[in-house]
Amino acid sequence: MQTQPTVSFDDIPSDEAVRDAAYEQIAELEDCFDRITGCHVVVAQPHRHHREGRLYSVRIELLVPGVEIVVNRNHPLEHAHEDIFVALRDAFLAARRRLEEHVQLLRGEGKSHTPQAAGHVAKLFPLEGYGFIETTDGREVYFHRHAIGDQEFRRLDIGSRVHFREELGDEGPQAVFVHLARGPGRAISRNEAGPAAPEQA
């Protein structure tokens, strides 16, 4: 792993046993896929102020070439997650499934050979490290800088033409394997294009 994995606790006391268990789970993920470049785990208890149930949530952010995989296990009706180790186990099981799906796509064995789509950058937030791509059918799809790489992310501008693959993440559709389209020209949004010119007789 290029960067040291981290385990943090959000507004709850640190627990070294939980931290050690998380690091063991991270090591098992690396055995599954040795190209993980970074991992951050956040353990929280968002419902701890409620009278009923003190459920734990676990957020896992995995950085792998071409995409950021985010798993956020926060299910207020999953009472088994009153046990922090159960919540941790379930989150890493979900992360493993997402990671295996990603590996299958890289090998061309995925459940869908999603073709590359084309679009252009409609919104860009350089400081926050993300943006939105407007697709050819007028939708906006989220992408993170890790989906394109730091070097090409710095070259992006509003209107930059890109190719990408779209997949469904925990927060909805997201663009992965984003790369700049080669060649001159700037994509024009349908809203910018204006009325079509009249046909010549």
ROMAR-875303 format. One line per field, with one value per residue (C-alpha): residue number from 0; x, y, z. Coordinates in Angstrom, 2 decimals. Each point is the difference from the previous one (the first is absolute). Layout:
BEGIN
drenvex <- (NUM / ...);
east <- (X / ...);
north <- (Y / ...);
up <- (Z / ...);
//
This chain:
BEGIN
drenvex <- (0 / 1 / 2 / 3 / 4 / 5 / 6 / 7 / 8 / 9 / 10 / 11 / 12 / 13 / 14 / 15 / 16 / 17 / 18 / 19 / 20 / 21 / 22 / 23 / 24 / 25 / 26 / 27 / 28 / 29 / 30 / 31 / 32 / 33 / 34 / 35 / 36 / 37 / 38 / 39 / 40 / 41 / 42 / 43 / 44 / 45 / 46 / 47 / 48 / 49 / 50 / 51 / 52 / 53 / 54 / 55 / 56 / 57 / 58 / 59 / 60 / 61 / 62 / 63 / 64 / 65 / 66 / 67 / 68 / 69 / 70 / 71 / 72 / 73 / 74 / 75 / 76 / 77 / 78 / 79 / 80 / 81 / 82 / 83 / 84 / 85 / 86 / 87 / 88 / 89 / 90 / 91 / 92 / 93 / 94 / 95 / 96 / 97 / 98 / 99 / 100 / 101 / 102 / 103 / 104 / 105 / 106 / 107 / 108 / 109 / 110 / 111 / 112 / 113 / 114 / 115 / 116 / 117 / 118 / 119 / 120 / 121 / 122 / 123 / 124 / 125 / 126 / 127 / 128 / 129 / 130 / 131 / 132 / 133 / 134 / 135 / 136 / 137 / 138 / 139 / 140 / 141 / 142 / 143 / 144 / 145 / 146 / 147 / 148 / 149 / 150 / 151 / 152 / 153 / 154 / 155 / 156 / 157 / 158 / 159 / 160 / 161 / 162 / 163 / 164 / 165 / 166 / 167 / 168 / 169 / 170 / 171 / 172 / 173 / 174 / 175 / 176 / 177 / 178 / 179 / 180 / 181 / 182 / 183 / 184 / 185 / 186 / 187 / 188 / 189 / 190 / 191 / 192 / 193 / 194 / 195 / 196 / 197 / 198 / 199 / 200);
east <- (0.00 / 1.43 / -1.33 / -0.35 / -3.60 / -1.80 / -2.77 / -1.77 / -2.91 / -2.59 / -1.18 / 0.42 / 2.93 / 2.84 / 0.09 / 3.31 / -1.65 / -2.31 / 2.93 / 2.01 / -2.99 / -0.38 / 3.69 / -0.35 / -2.97 / 1.98 / 2.84 / -2.49 / -1.25 / 3.58 / 0.31 / -3.06 / 1.39 / 3.59 / -0.46 / -1.90 / 1.78 / -1.78 / -2.63 / -1.78 / -2.50 / -2.31 / -1.95 / -2.89 / -3.17 / -2.42 / -3.04 / 1.62 / -2.10 / -3.22 / -1.69 / -0.43 / 3.02 / 3.59 / 1.00 / 3.46 / 0.71 / 3.18 / 1.17 / 2.79 / 1.74 / 2.20 / 2.25 / 0.86 / 1.29 / -2.76 / -2.66 / -0.81 / -2.17 / -2.09 / -2.05 / -2.16 / -1.75 / -2.55 / -3.24 / -2.13 / -2.17 / 2.92 / 0.07 / 2.90 / 2.10 / -0.31 / 3.10 / 2.82 / 1.86 / -3.05 / -0.36 / 3.68 / -0.27 / -3.05 / 1.63 / 3.12 / -2.07 / -1.75 / 3.38 / 1.33 / -3.00 / 0.50 / 3.72 / -0.58 / -2.46 / 2.65 / 2.64 / -2.40 / -0.59 / 3.74 / 0.37 / -2.90 / -2.03 / -2.53 / -3.72 / -0.33 / 2.54 / -0.96 / 1.02 / 1.82 / -2.22 / 0.88 / -0.82 / 1.52 / 0.80 / -3.02 / 1.02 / 3.43 / 1.06 / 3.83 / 0.58 / -2.47 / 1.30 / -3.16 / -2.31 / -2.92 / -0.03 / -2.91 / -0.82 / -1.22 / -3.55 / 0.15 / 0.57 / 2.65 / 2.20 / 2.31 / 3.70 / 2.88 / 3.55 / 1.17 / -2.07 / 2.23 / 3.28 / 1.51 / 1.96 / -2.94 / -2.37 / 2.18 / -0.40 / -3.79 / -2.12 / -3.67 / -0.82 / 2.87 / -1.06 / 0.41 / -0.68 / -1.06 / -1.82 / -3.03 / -0.78 / -2.39 / 1.67 / -1.46 / -0.99 / -1.37 / 1.51 / 3.67 / 2.57 / 3.05 / 3.04 / -0.33 / 2.51 / 0.31 / -1.14 / 2.81 / -0.20 / -1.16 / -3.39 / -2.12 / -3.23 / -3.07 / -2.87 / -3.44 / -0.99 / 2.83 / -0.61 / -3.05 / -2.62 / 0.98 / 0.74 / -2.76 / 0.57 / 0.98 / -2.49);
north <- (0.00 / 3.36 / 1.85 / -1.25 / -1.12 / 1.92 / -0.87 / 2.84 / 0.38 / 2.71 / 1.53 / -3.26 / -1.20 / -1.75 / -3.75 / -1.74 / -3.42 / 1.38 / 1.75 / -3.24 / -1.92 / 2.61 / -0.25 / -3.80 / 0.43 / 2.47 / -2.52 / -2.62 / 2.42 / 0.51 / -3.78 / 0.20 / 2.87 / 1.16 / 3.24 / 1.86 / 3.35 / 1.34 / -0.84 / 2.08 / -1.43 / 2.14 / -1.55 / 1.99 / -0.36 / 2.45 / -1.15 / -0.11 / 2.88 / -1.88 / -1.86 / -3.16 / -1.65 / 1.08 / -1.20 / 0.40 / 1.09 / -0.69 / 1.93 / -1.46 / 1.98 / -2.09 / 1.56 / -2.25 / 0.92 / 1.74 / 0.26 / 0.68 / -2.69 / 1.29 / -2.23 / 1.65 / -2.47 / 2.00 / -1.95 / 1.27 / -3.15 / -2.46 / -0.72 / -2.42 / 3.12 / 0.82 / -2.22 / 2.07 / -3.08 / -1.23 / 3.43 / -0.09 / -3.52 / 0.86 / 3.17 / -1.87 / -2.77 / 2.66 / 1.57 / -3.39 / -0.51 / 3.42 / -0.65 / -3.39 / 1.60 / 2.60 / -2.69 / -1.90 / 3.14 / 0.55 / -3.58 / 0.34 / -2.54 / 2.41 / -0.57 / 2.76 / 1.00 / 3.62 / 1.94 / 3.25 / 3.06 / 3.49 / 3.31 / 3.23 / 1.54 / 2.06 / 0.87 / -0.09 / 0.48 / -0.16 / 0.67 / -2.69 / -2.44 / -0.88 / 1.11 / -0.98 / -1.21 / 0.86 / -3.04 / 0.10 / -0.58 / 3.01 / -1.74 / 1.06 / -2.75 / 0.48 / -0.78 / 0.20 / 1.03 / -3.53 / -1.22 / 1.93 / 0.47 / 3.13 / 1.03 / -0.05 / 1.41 / 3.13 / 0.33 / -0.06 / 3.06 / 0.66 / -1.39 / -2.49 / -3.02 / -3.32 / -3.70 / -2.08 / -3.03 / 0.36 / -2.20 / 0.13 / 0.97 / 0.22 / 3.63 / -0.56 / 0.01 / 0.90 / 0.19 / -2.25 / -0.45 / 3.61 / 1.29 / 3.07 / -0.32 / 0.64 / 2.50 / 3.60 / 1.39 / 0.80 / -1.80 / 2.21 / -0.60 / -0.34 / 3.05 / 2.01 / -1.09 / 2.15 / -0.55 / -2.05 / 1.88 / -0.19 / -2.49 / 1.37 / -0.47);
up <- (0.00 / -1.03 / 3.04 / 3.56 / 0.66 / 2.73 / 2.45 / 1.79 / 2.41 / -0.56 / 3.28 / 1.92 / 2.14 / -1.80 / 0.47 / -0.69 / -0.33 / -2.71 / -1.68 / -0.06 / -1.40 / -2.76 / -0.93 / -0.22 / -2.34 / -2.13 / -0.29 / -1.23 / -2.65 / -1.17 / -0.36 / -2.29 / -2.07 / 0.42 / -1.95 / 2.72 / 0.36 / 3.08 / 2.59 / 2.62 / 2.49 / 2.13 / 2.87 / 1.44 / 2.02 / -1.65 / 1.98 / 3.41 / 1.33 / -0.72 / 2.82 / -2.04 / -1.49 / -0.13 / -3.43 / -1.47 / -3.53 / -1.95 / -3.05 / -2.12 / -2.73 / -2.28 / -2.62 / -2.93 / -3.46 / -1.94 / 2.71 / 3.63 / 1.63 / 2.89 / 2.30 / 2.64 / 2.29 / 1.99 / 0.45 / 2.89 / -0.08 / 0.06 / 3.74 / -0.39 / -0.54 / 3.69 / 0.06 / -1.44 / -1.23 / -1.92 / -1.63 / -0.92 / -1.44 / -2.13 / -1.35 / -1.08 / -1.57 / -2.09 / -0.86 / -1.09 / -2.31 / -1.56 / -0.38 / -1.65 / -2.44 / -0.83 / -0.59 / -2.28 / -2.05 / -0.34 / -1.25 / -2.37 / 1.97 / 1.44 / -0.02 / -2.60 / -2.58 / 0.42 / -3.10 / 0.39 / -0.04 / -1.15 / 1.58 / 1.20 / 3.36 / 1.04 / 3.58 / 1.59 / 3.62 / -0.08 / 3.70 / 1.05 / -2.62 / -1.90 / -2.79 / -2.20 / -3.59 / -2.27 / -2.11 / -3.58 / 1.23 / 2.34 / 3.35 / 2.51 / 1.43 / 2.99 / -0.24 / 2.49 / -0.87 / 0.80 / -2.97 / -2.40 / 1.89 / 1.49 / -3.09 / -2.41 / 2.65 / 0.12 / -3.78 / 0.10 / -0.63 / -0.51 / -3.43 / -0.12 / -2.04 / 1.80 / -0.41 / 3.00 / 1.27 / 2.23 / 2.98 / 2.92 / 3.26 / 3.50 / -0.63 / -3.52 / -3.51 / -0.23 / -2.78 / 0.19 / -2.26 / -1.16 / -2.53 / -2.16 / -3.59 / -2.44 / -2.80 / -0.36 / 0.75 / 2.99 / 0.76 / -0.06 / 2.36 / -1.52 / 2.02 / -1.56 / -3.55 / -0.58 / -2.69 / -2.99 / -3.21 / -2.61 / -2.75 / -3.38 / -2.77);
//
